[in-house]
Each structure stands twice: as structure tokens, then as C-alpha cells.
Amino acid sequence: MELDNQSPETIEYKAISGEFGDVRYFITTLDQSDAVENIRFADEIQGSWSFSERVQRKIDENRANTEIFSYLAMGG
């Protein structure tokens, strides 16, 4: 049976919300497969925010490309 005017699927997660200055954030846990299917980069959601408005500190690209990449590649 096909229904007309179906609403998109709603996914609900329990989360803790907080504020850091003027920025509201949420913390939750979910399965990796749910993350891959449902999480998007912030610029896809808040395209008008600058990069510096989205992060607490500037990314150390060398550390991200070496230490952090290696950690994640090893299943960390």
C-alpha cells in the first residue's frame, strides 16, 4: 500500500545539550552505521557560519594527518 504525502523518516537520539558562549551543542552516542547514514558536515547545515565560528581552536593539520589519522586507522 502506498501513502500520499508521507513525512520523511524521523530519527530520535537521546542527547545532552549545553552551551559554550553563544553556541549550543549536543552530545550523544550512536552506532557507526547510523553516523555514516545520518551525520553531515556543519557547512551543509549552517553554510553561513565561518570555520572559526564552528571550532574551539585552530586545527593542527600536521597532528591531524599523522597522530590522529593513525589512531583512527588503527580502530581508535
BELNORKA-V894866 format. One record per pair of residues at least 12 apart in sequence whose ideal C-beta (glycine too) atoms are under 10 Angstrom apart, sorted by the first residue. I is the first residue (numbers start at 0). J is the second residue. D is the distance in Angstrom with one decimal. If there is no record, write none. Layout:
i:I j:J d:D
i:I j:J d:D
//
This chain:
i:8 j:37 d:9.9
i:10 j:29 d:9.0
i:10 j:33 d:7.5
i:10 j:36 d:9.0
i:10 j:37 d:6.1
i:12 j:25 d:8.5
i:12 j:27 d:4.7
i:12 j:28 d:8.0
i:12 j:29 d:5.9
i:12 j:33 d:8.2
i:12 j:37 d:9.1
i:13 j:27 d:6.6
i:13 j:28 d:8.6
i:13 j:29 d:9.8
i:14 j:26 d:6.2
i:14 j:27 d:3.9
i:14 j:28 d:8.9
i:14 j:29 d:9.6
i:15 j:27 d:7.4
i:19 j:55 d:7.5
i:20 j:55 d:9.9
i:21 j:52 d:9.2
i:22 j:48 d:9.4
i:22 j:52 d:7.8
i:22 j:53 d:8.3
i:22 j:55 d:9.2
i:40 j:53 d:9.5
i:41 j:53 d:5.2
i:41 j:54 d:9.2
//
